[in-house]
């Protein structure tokens, strides 16, 4: 059974207060979920002049927002009825379903924007809650929400997104990928993979140089410069992947493999864990074994596709 939270001590909110959340300015917005990110989202809407209604199971998390002008709704139903744009940011898809599933009638005629992290299949399943469903992914930390450094990815109902694009743009740069509600989540995990791959490579390099008494702060500028250069490879390889042809315009996989072995040997020699470079070497050996020895590094995509 869901327990309705108490109203925050800083305000006594009634249902009529919530329903009247239509003051002049930006369109009214409701934010469901007030974790670190949810509070940042609500704060950005408030800063941009949007009348903002909030709801959270633990009511105390709304106190600061209420002090800044937000309205706390005493129930999910009243929070939904307060605005035509509803933004939800909870722990996972199950939490979204538990919170909003019993209130489909209250969602009717409203746009639901789900900024909860999840998989593409979960996004498509949650789209059944309402016809005006937009799924989103936040590529930013809470501190930069509402600034040019934040960008968000969206997919789902095109008309619903277009109707609220201006409001959603208050959170950061908003990009829409189409009507498949799962696309934003797919972009999200793909981009996070790029992040983790880059960070893992940096951490391994920092450990390797650290064995020679080189500080990570001394290594970082060179790593940043090299990451910038790698973006050129990404653009070139993306074109090769789309064409399904992998000409070795810079170096062949055989050449890459030779230097990968150097990285593995150097790591082992100074007692640094070799799992990361050894995995890269193994992937490359699989691609070469499948006939891509003279191809570019982009041919490794065939390994990830299960074709090598």
C-alpha positions as CSV (number, residue, x, y, z in Angstrom):
1,X,0.0,0.0,0.0
2,X,1.3,3.4,-0.9
3,X,1.5,5.8,2.0
4,X,0.6,9.4,1.2
5,X,3.4,11.6,2.6
6,X,2.7,14.4,4.9
7,X,2.8,18.0,3.5
8,X,6.2,19.7,4.2
9,X,6.3,21.7,7.4
10,X,7.1,24.9,5.5
11,X,3.7,25.0,3.7
12,X,0.1,23.9,4.2
13,X,-1.0,22.9,0.7
14,X,-4.5,22.1,-0.3
15,X,-6.0,20.5,-3.5
16,X,-7.2,23.9,-4.6
17,X,-3.7,25.3,-4.2
18,X,-2.4,22.7,-6.6
19,X,-5.2,23.1,-9.1
20,X,-4.5,26.9,-9.2
21,X,-0.9,26.4,-10.3
22,X,-1.4,28.4,-13.5
23,X,0.2,31.7,-12.7
24,X,1.4,33.9,-15.6
25,X,4.8,33.0,-17.0
26,X,5.9,29.6,-18.4
27,X,3.6,26.7,-18.7
28,X,2.8,24.8,-15.5
29,X,5.0,21.7,-14.9
30,X,4.7,18.9,-12.4
31,X,7.8,17.0,-11.2
32,X,7.4,13.6,-9.7
33,X,10.4,12.3,-7.7
34,X,12.7,14.6,-5.8
35,X,16.1,12.8,-5.6
36,X,19.2,14.8,-6.4
37,X,18.2,14.9,-10.1
38,X,14.5,15.5,-9.5
39,X,15.2,18.5,-7.3
40,X,17.6,19.9,-10.0
41,X,14.9,19.5,-12.6
42,X,12.3,21.2,-10.5
43,X,14.7,23.9,-9.6
44,X,15.5,24.6,-13.3
45,X,11.8,24.9,-14.1
46,X,11.4,27.4,-11.2
47,X,14.4,29.4,-12.2
48,X,12.9,29.7,-15.7
49,X,9.6,31.0,-14.4
50,X,7.5,27.9,-14.7
51,X,4.8,27.4,-12.0
52,X,6.0,24.1,-10.6
53,X,4.2,21.4,-8.6
54,X,6.2,18.7,-7.0
55,X,5.5,15.3,-5.3
56,X,7.8,12.9,-3.5
57,X,7.1,10.0,-1.2
58,X,9.3,11.6,1.4
59,X,7.7,15.0,1.7
60,X,10.7,16.7,3.4
61,X,12.7,16.7,0.2
62,X,10.3,19.3,-1.2
63,X,11.0,21.9,1.5
64,X,13.7,23.8,-0.3
65,X,11.7,23.9,-3.5
66,X,8.6,25.0,-1.7
67,X,10.6,27.8,-0.2
68,X,11.6,28.9,-3.7
69,X,8.0,29.0,-4.9
70,X,7.1,25.4,-5.8
71,X,3.7,23.9,-4.8
72,X,3.8,20.5,-3.0
73,X,1.0,18.2,-4.0
74,X,-0.4,15.9,-1.2
75,X,-1.0,13.1,-3.6
76,X,0.2,11.8,-7.0
77,X,-3.3,12.3,-8.4
78,X,-3.3,16.0,-7.5
79,X,0.2,16.4,-8.7
80,X,-0.8,15.0,-12.1
81,X,-3.9,17.2,-12.4
82,X,-1.9,20.3,-11.6
83,X,-0.1,20.5,-15.0
84,X,-0.3,19.6,-18.6
85,X,3.4,18.6,-18.5
86,X,4.4,15.9,-16.1
87,X,8.1,15.1,-15.6
88,X,8.9,12.0,-13.7
89,X,12.4,11.0,-12.4
90,X,12.4,8.1,-10.0
91,X,14.7,5.2,-9.2
92,X,13.7,2.8,-11.9
93,X,10.9,1.7,-14.3
94,X,9.1,-0.3,-11.6
95,X,9.0,2.8,-9.4
96,X,7.4,4.8,-12.2
97,X,4.9,2.0,-12.9
98,X,4.0,1.8,-9.2
99,X,3.6,5.5,-8.8
100,X,1.7,6.3,-12.0
101,X,0.0,3.0,-13.0
102,X,-3.0,3.6,-10.7
103,X,-3.5,7.1,-12.1
104,X,-4.0,6.6,-15.8
105,X,-7.2,8.5,-15.8
106,X,-5.4,11.5,-14.3
107,X,-2.7,11.3,-17.0
108,X,-5.3,11.6,-19.8
109,X,-4.7,14.7,-21.9
110,X,-1.3,15.3,-20.3
111,X,2.2,14.7,-21.6
112,X,4.3,12.4,-19.5
113,X,8.0,12.9,-19.8
114,X,9.9,10.0,-18.2
115,X,13.5,11.0,-17.3
116,X,14.1,7.8,-15.2
117,X,17.0,5.7,-16.3
118,X,16.1,2.4,-17.8
119,X,16.3,0.1,-20.9
120,X,14.6,0.7,-24.2
121,X,12.2,-2.2,-23.5
122,X,11.2,-0.6,-20.2
123,X,10.6,2.7,-22.0
124,X,8.3,1.1,-24.6
125,X,6.4,-0.6,-21.9
126,X,5.9,2.6,-19.9
127,X,4.6,4.3,-23.0
128,X,1.5,2.3,-22.6
129,X,0.6,4.5,-19.6
130,X,-0.5,7.3,-21.9
131,X,-0.6,8.1,-25.6
132,X,1.3,11.4,-24.9
133,X,4.5,9.7,-23.7
134,X,8.0,11.0,-24.1
135,X,11.0,9.1,-22.8
136,X,14.2,10.9,-22.0
137,X,17.8,10.5,-20.9
138,X,19.8,13.1,-19.0
139,X,23.4,13.4,-20.1
140,X,24.4,15.7,-17.2
141,X,25.0,15.8,-13.5
142,X,22.4,17.6,-11.3
143,X,24.7,20.6,-10.8
144,X,24.6,21.6,-14.5
145,X,20.9,21.1,-15.2
146,X,19.4,24.3,-16.6
147,X,22.8,25.4,-18.0
148,X,24.3,25.1,-21.6
149,X,26.5,22.3,-20.3
150,X,23.5,19.9,-19.9
151,X,22.0,18.0,-22.8
152,X,19.0,15.7,-22.8
153,X,17.8,13.1,-25.3
154,X,14.2,12.4,-26.0
155,X,12.0,10.1,-28.1
156,X,8.4,9.1,-28.2
157,X,5.2,11.0,-29.2
158,X,6.4,13.7,-31.6
159,X,3.4,16.0,-31.2
160,X,3.7,15.9,-27.4
161,X,7.4,16.7,-27.5
162,X,6.9,19.6,-29.9
163,X,4.2,21.0,-27.7
164,X,6.5,21.1,-24.7
165,X,9.9,21.6,-26.4
166,X,10.4,25.1,-25.0
167,X,9.8,24.0,-21.4
168,X,12.0,20.9,-21.8
169,X,14.7,23.1,-23.3
170,X,14.9,24.9,-19.9
171,X,16.7,21.8,-18.6
172,X,19.4,21.8,-21.2
173,X,19.9,21.2,-24.9
174,X,17.1,19.0,-26.0
175,X,17.4,16.6,-28.9
176,X,14.5,14.5,-30.2
177,X,15.2,11.2,-32.0
178,X,11.8,10.1,-33.2
179,X,8.6,8.2,-32.2
180,X,10.2,5.0,-31.0
181,X,10.2,5.7,-27.2
182,X,13.1,3.3,-26.7
183,X,15.6,5.3,-28.8
184,X,16.5,7.8,-26.0
185,X,17.4,5.0,-23.7
186,X,19.5,3.3,-26.4
187,X,21.5,6.4,-27.0
188,X,21.9,6.8,-23.2
189,X,23.5,3.4,-22.6
190,X,25.6,3.7,-25.8
191,X,27.0,7.0,-24.7
192,X,27.6,5.8,-21.2
193,X,29.6,2.9,-22.7
194,X,31.7,5.5,-24.5
195,X,32.2,7.3,-21.1
196,X,33.2,4.1,-19.2
197,X,35.5,2.9,-22.0
198,X,37.3,6.3,-22.0
199,X,37.5,6.5,-18.2
200,X,38.7,2.9,-17.9
201,X,41.4,3.5,-20.4
202,X,42.5,6.7,-18.6
203,X,42.5,4.9,-15.2
204,X,44.6,2.1,-16.6
205,X,47.0,4.5,-18.1
206,X,47.2,6.5,-14.9
207,X,48.0,3.2,-13.0
208,X,50.6,2.3,-15.6
209,X,52.4,5.7,-15.4
210,X,52.0,5.8,-11.7
211,X,54.2,2.8,-11.5
212,X,56.9,5.1,-12.9
213,X,56.1,7.7,-10.3
214,X,54.2,9.9,-12.8
215,X,51.3,11.7,-11.2
216,X,47.8,11.3,-12.8
217,X,47.5,15.1,-13.0
218,X,50.6,15.2,-15.2
219,X,49.2,12.5,-17.4
220,X,45.7,14.1,-17.7
221,X,46.5,16.9,-20.1
222,X,48.0,14.5,-22.6
223,X,45.1,12.1,-22.2
224,X,42.6,14.9,-22.8
225,X,44.5,16.0,-25.9
226,X,44.6,12.4,-27.2
227,X,40.9,11.9,-26.6
228,X,40.3,15.0,-28.7
229,X,42.3,13.5,-31.5
230,X,40.4,10.2,-31.2
231,X,37.1,12.0,-32.1
232,X,38.5,12.3,-35.6
233,X,38.8,8.5,-35.8
234,X,35.2,8.1,-34.5
235,X,33.8,10.3,-37.4
236,X,35.9,8.4,-40.0
237,X,35.0,5.0,-38.6
238,X,31.3,5.8,-38.3
239,X,31.3,6.4,-42.1
240,X,33.0,3.0,-42.7
241,X,30.5,1.2,-40.4
242,X,27.6,2.7,-42.3
243,X,29.1,1.6,-45.6
244,X,30.1,-1.8,-44.3
245,X,33.6,-1.4,-45.7
246,X,36.7,-1.0,-43.5
247,X,39.7,0.3,-45.5
248,X,42.8,0.7,-43.5
249,X,43.4,4.4,-44.2
250,X,45.4,4.9,-41.0
251,X,46.6,1.5,-39.7
252,X,45.6,-2.1,-40.1
253,X,44.3,-4.3,-37.3
254,X,47.6,-6.2,-37.5
255,X,49.4,-3.0,-36.7
256,X,47.1,-2.3,-33.8
257,X,47.5,-5.8,-32.5
258,X,51.3,-5.5,-32.3
259,X,51.1,-2.3,-30.1
260,X,48.3,-3.8,-28.0
261,X,50.8,-6.6,-27.1
262,X,53.2,-3.9,-25.9
263,X,50.6,-2.5,-23.6
264,X,49.8,-5.9,-22.1
265,X,53.5,-6.6,-21.6
266,X,54.2,-3.2,-20.0
267,X,51.3,-3.7,-17.7
268,X,52.3,-7.1,-16.6
269,X,55.9,-6.0,-16.1
270,X,55.0,-3.4,-13.5
271,X,52.3,-5.4,-11.8
272,X,49.3,-3.5,-13.3
273,X,46.1,-5.5,-13.9
274,X,46.1,-6.7,-17.6
275,X,42.4,-7.5,-17.9
276,X,41.5,-4.2,-19.7
277,X,44.2,-4.3,-22.4
278,X,44.0,-8.1,-22.7
279,X,40.3,-7.9,-23.5
280,X,41.0,-5.4,-26.3
281,X,43.7,-7.7,-27.6
282,X,41.4,-10.6,-27.6
283,X,38.7,-8.7,-29.5
284,X,41.2,-7.7,-32.1
285,X,42.5,-11.3,-32.5
286,X,38.9,-12.5,-33.1
287,X,38.5,-9.9,-35.8
288,X,41.8,-10.9,-37.5
289,X,40.8,-14.6,-37.2
290,X,37.6,-13.7,-39.1
291,X,39.6,-12.3,-42.0
292,X,39.9,-8.6,-41.1
293,X,43.7,-8.5,-40.6
294,X,44.2,-5.8,-43.2
295,X,41.1,-3.8,-42.2
296,X,40.9,-0.7,-40.1
297,X,40.1,-0.7,-36.4
298,X,36.4,-0.1,-37.3
299,X,36.2,-3.8,-38.4
300,X,35.9,-4.6,-34.7
301,X,32.3,-3.7,-34.9
302,X,31.8,-7.1,-36.6
303,X,32.9,-8.7,-33.4
304,X,30.4,-6.7,-31.3
305,X,27.7,-7.7,-33.8
306,X,28.6,-11.3,-33.3
307,X,29.8,-11.9,-36.8
308,X,33.4,-12.6,-35.9
